[in-house]
Amino acid sequence: MQNVIQRNEYLDKMTGKKGNGMIKVITGIRRCGKSFLLFNLFYDHLLESGVKEEQIIMIALDDDLYLKYRDPDELSRYIRGKIVNKDMYYILIDEIQYAITKEELKNPENIRLYNVLNGLMRLRNVDIYVTGSNSKMLTRDVLTAFRGRGDEIKVFPLSFAECFAYMGGDKSEAYEEYALYGGMPLVLTKKSNAEKMTYLQNLFTEVYFKDIVERYDIELPDVLSELTDDLCSSVGSLTNANKISNTLRTVRNLKVSSTTVSNYLNYLIESFLFSNAKRYDVKGKKYFEYPSKYYCTDIGLRNARLNFRQQEETHIMENIIYNELLRREYSVDVGVVEIVEGSGGKRTKKQCEIDFVINKGSKKYYIQSALNVSEPSKLEAELRPLKHTKDFFKKIIIVKTSMKPWTDENGILHLGLYEFLLNENALEL
């Protein structure tokens, strides 16, 4: 077993953007490995490529040792004081959101940190890399705030392929471990199941929720908690703010408006805990306003939040496939196909769902996730929406098996789950 997980995919992206005149913004959920990527893997790369230690300026803003540098003016003075000649300096700042105040968030144009970083970029001998765990601060406004000089690198928890490369052993056993505990890097260092469970549960209460409550001045933490439970227990199910608000009111006796629920949903997404997929009308080529599907960024966190009591394999597999598609940089929607049926002179319309409609550049695929299609009726039910798209884009069904890829008489690719997760080019087969 290796001692270090080599996250070459992200390291290659960082080294490929080195010296490109832009601020490299590395985003992702807290504890997914951004700090290790920046301060260990990328730092070692710089040293190996001939950069001297004094040319690397590292600041971890979530560390008490660097508390005063959360003030952008202090941060600027510290960094500029380290730049003493015309050599190239590499500035590595971790958890940059700590240098942005709540008041500044209300008017992003006044965020002082952005002005500090833009000012540093005017120096010809600096290359800046920052990490952050909040997309509102670091994604939505980044292009305007950095005046077109922000370059985002999205980091996800460990993929199954990364975990399997580290763990080795039997694929199916490794997958069951991954489907239970997910891919947060430190989980792999825990020896017992109890340690893994406790670590993941504590991440929610001691890290993520505290961050969100403090950052957004959450007035109803109980609602945030119940909302998170609801999303975790229904990953891959269609929902919206109104539906969740009604559920909280009737089932949990929590009186909360759909507006508050909608805001809290956005906070959970902005903190990278969840992401959502919109519904897309395949034939009408338009999006539905609601409902959407929500998926947890790490399946282990989802399971921990539910005390490992809800193990619906179908939804867990769908969530894992969704996360893998995002990691491979596809845009992902939920497909809706209208099927017209008729008998005896009567015609009825029925909406059927395609789990994922994915796009990257000119490529477009339709994907169904199926736990088991051993019965012909189950297989036909899964293939039916794919057959009715009436277009020529590639259609794929991913099944939880170790089967070799094959294509049926309708041109639909049948792909085993392990093949998909371990082979970056599986969709091209």
N, C-alpha and C positions, 0 to 999 in steps of 0.2 A: 504494500500500500504506500502511495506517495505521501509525503508530509505536506506538500503545498499543492493546492488546486490551481493549475495554470489556466487562467482565463484568457487564452490566446485570442479569442474572437474580439474581446474588448480592447486588449492590449494592442492588437493590430490596428484597430480603428484609431486609437490614440496616437500611435507612432506614425500612422499615415497622415494625421492632421498636424503633426508637429511642425511648428514654424510657418503655419499657413496664414498668419496675420489675423486670426480670429480667436475669440475667447472660447475655449473648449468647456462646455457645460455638461457635466456628467450627472445625470439624474437617475433616481430610482428610490424605492422604498428604503427606509433606514434599516441597517444591518444586513443588506443584501450583498455587501462586499465592495462598495464603492471606495471606502477608505483604504482597504487592503490593495485594491487595484491601483490607486493613486500613490499611496505612500510606500508600498512595497514593490509591486510588480513594475510599475512605471518608473519609480525611483531607481530600482536596480537596472532597468533598461538604460536610463540616462547615464548611470555610472559606467556601464559596460560599453556605451558608445563614446566614452571619453569625456563626459561632462564632469567637472570637479564638484565636490560636495558643497563648497561655498557658493557655487552658482545655482544651487537648488534651495529655494526659500519655501519652507513648509510651515503651514499654520493650520491647526485643527481648532476651529471655532467652538466646537462642542466640548473642548477640554478646558478645565478651569485655569490651566496655566496660561491660556491665551484669552482670558476673559476680557481684558481691556481692549483687545483688538476687535471686539464686536462693534466698537465705535469706528465707523469708516475713516474718520480723520486720523485716529491712532493707527489703524491698519495701514493707511497710506504712508504715514511717517515711518513706520517700522519697515515696510517693504523698500521704500526709497532709500532708507538708511543702509540697507543691505546691498544696494546696487552701487558698487564703488569703482567700476571701470566699464569698458565697452564690450566686455565679454557677454555672451548670451546668457541671460538669467531665466530660470524656469520657476515660475511662481505657482505653488500647489496649495490651494485653499480648500479645506474640507468643511462641509456643512455650512455653506455660505448664508443660509437663511437666518442664522443667528445675528448677522450684521444688518438685518432689515427689521424695522420696528413695525408694530401693529398700525401705528398712525400712518406710516409711509405706505403701507399696503393699500390704504383707502384711496391713495392718489399715487399710483406707480411712477408718474413722471417726476415725483419729488424724492425718489429713493436715492439717497446719497451714495450708497455702495456702487450703483451703476456708474455714477460720475467718476468715482475713484478708479474703477476698473477701466473705464474708457480713457481716463487720463493716463494710466499706466500704459495702455496700448499705444499711446502716442510716442512712447520711448521705442526706439528701434531695436533695442537689445533685450526685449522681454517676450516670454511666451507664457500665457496664462491658462491654468487649468483649475476649474472650481467644481465641487460637487454640491448637490443639494437634494433635499428630500421633500420638496414642495413644488409642484408644477406651476402653481399660480405665480410664484415668484420667479421661477426659472425657465418656464416654457412659454406661457401665453404672452408675456410681455418682453421676452428676451430679445427678439429681433428688433423691436422698436427701441428698447432701452439701450441696447448695445449698438444702436444705429447700424443694424445689418451685419454686426461683427460677432454674433453668437453662433456657435456650432455645437449642436446637442448630440450627446452620445447617451443612449438609454441603456441602463444596466438593469438586468432582471436577476431574481434569485437563480440559483444553479438550475440548469436544465437537467433532464434525466440523463442525457448523454454525458454531461459533466460529472454528475454523481456516479454514474456507472463506471466511467473511466477511473474514478477515485476508489470506488468500492470493489469493482470486479465481481467475480462469481457468476451465478446464474441470472440470466436476464429477467425471468419472471419473478424471482425472489427479490431482485433489486427494484423492480417496478413496484411490487407490493409495498416495499419499504418506502419508496418515493411517494406513492399514492397516499401513504399514511402520514409521513413526517415532512414531506415537501423538500424544498431546496434552499432553505436559509443556511448559509455556509457553516455557522457554528453548530448546527444540529449534528453534522458529521463528526464533531469532536466529542459528542456526549456518548458515554459508554452504555448507559442503561435506557430502557424505554421510559422509565419514570423521569430521568433527567431531561430527555428530549421533550416530553410532554410539558414539564414544568417550565423549561426554557421558552417554548413557543407560547404558552399561556401568559407568561410574564411579559413577553414582548408587547402583547396587546395592552395590558393594564399599566405597565411601568414605562413604556416607551411611546407607543403610537397614540393611545388615548390621552396621555398627559400632554403630548405635543399638540394634539388637535384642540383639546379643551383650553390650553393656555394660548395658543396662537389665535384662535377664533373667538375667544371669550364665550365658550359654550354655556348657555344658561340652563339647558336641560340635558345634563350628562346621562340621565337614565334613558332618555329618548335615543341619544346617540348609541348607547349600549344595546338597547332593544333593536334598533334599526340594523346595527351590525349583525346581531344574532339572526335577524330575519333574512338579511342578504346571504349570510353564510349557509343557512339551512335551505335556501332556495336558489343556489347557484344554477345558472342555466335556465331559469324559469322567467317568463315574461312578467314584468311588473312596472309600476310607475309610482310617483310620489303620492297621488291620490289613493291608490290601492293600499300602499303601505300605511298611510295615515289612517285609513279606515280600519285596517287590521290592528294597528296599535290601539285604536280607540275601543274597538269591540272585544278584542281578545285580551289585551293587556291593561285595559282601562286607563290608557294614557291619552289625555286630550291634547292633541298637537295638530297644527295646521299643515296642509300639504306644502305650503311655502317653506315652513321650517324644515320639513322632511327633505324637500328639494335642496335646500341650502346644506343640510347635513350630508346628503348624498354627494354633493359637490366637494365638500371638505374631505370625505373619505377617498374620493377619486383624486383630488389634488395632492393628497398625502401618499398616493400610489398604493393604497391598500386594496382598492378595487378598480376595475375598469368596466366600461359598458359597451355593448354592441347594439347598434340600432337595427331596426327591421327595414329591409329593402325589398321593394316590389320588383321581382326579377323581370316580369314582362312589361310592367308599366314604367320601369326604370325610374323609380322615385322612392324617397324615404318616407316612412310613416313617422309622425311626430312622437307617438308613444303607442304601446309600451316598449321597453327595452329589456335586454338581458344584462345581468351583472355577474361578473366573475371575480373571484379572489385572486390577487396577484401571486399568492403562494398557497398551494393546497394544504400544506401542513398547518399554516396559520388558520385556515378555514376549519380544519378538523379540531385544532386546539380550542378554538373559540366555542365549539360545540361539545367540548369535553370528550372528544373522540367517540361520541355516541351515535352520530349519524354517518354511516358509511355507504351511501348510495353510490355503487360503483359506476353506474351510468353517468351521473352528473359529475363525479370526480374525474372520470376519463375525459369527458367533454371539456371540463375546465383546464385540464392539463394540455389537451390539444390546442385549445384557444390560446393559452399562454405561450406555447411553443410557436404558434403562427405569428404572434406579436413579436416574439424574440427574433424570428426570421424576417421581420420588417414588412410583413403583409398588413394591409388595412383589412379589418375583419368586420363583416356585417352578418346579420341573420337574414336568410333569404325567405321570401314568401312567394309561393307559386299558386296561382288560381287554377284549379282543375275543374273542367265542366264535364259532368256525367249525365247520362240520360238513359232512360228505359221506359218503354210504353208511351212514348211521346212526351214524357216529362224530362226536363233538363234542370239540373241543380248545379250550383257553383259551390266549390269547397276550397278553402285556403289550406294549403299544405306547407310545411316548413322544411327548409334546407338549413341544417345546423350552421354552416358557415359559407358565406360568399366572400372570397378573398381576392385582393388585387395587389399587384406590385408592378409598377410600370405598365407595360402593355399586356401583362399576364393576368388572367382571370381564371379562377377555379371554383367549382362547387364541391363542398365536402360534407359528407354525412359521417357522424360518429356513431358507431353501433357496437355495443358490448358483446352481443351474441346474435348471430343470424343463422343458427343451426336449423331452424324451422323455415321451410319455404315461404310461409306466410309472413314471417318477420322480415326476411330478406326482401320480399316484394314490397312491403310497407316502407322500408328504408329507401329502396331504389325508385319508387313511384315518383316522388317530387323531382328527382334528377331527370327522369325520362320526359317529364312534361315541361322542361325549360324551353324546349323547342329552339335551341341555339347550338352553336358548335364549340362552346367553351368546354374545357376538360372537366370531367365529372369523376369524383373519387369517393369511395366508401372506405373508412378506416375501421377495422374490426380488431377486437382484442384477441389476437392470435399470433402465432409465430409463422404463419403461412408465407410462402413466397408470393411476390406481387404477380397478379394476372389480370388480364382484361377480358371482360365478357363480350357477348355478341352485340350489346348495345354501346360498346366503346367505353364502358365504365371501368375504371381501374379499381381493383380490390387490393387493399394494402393492409398488411399487418401492423398493429400498433407499435411494436418494438422496431420494426423496419422504419416506420415514419419518424419515431423519436430519435433513432440513432443514426439515421442517414439524412444529412442536410438536403440531399438532392432527390429524396424519395418521391416527391410530387412530380418529378420529371420522368419517372420510369414509364 
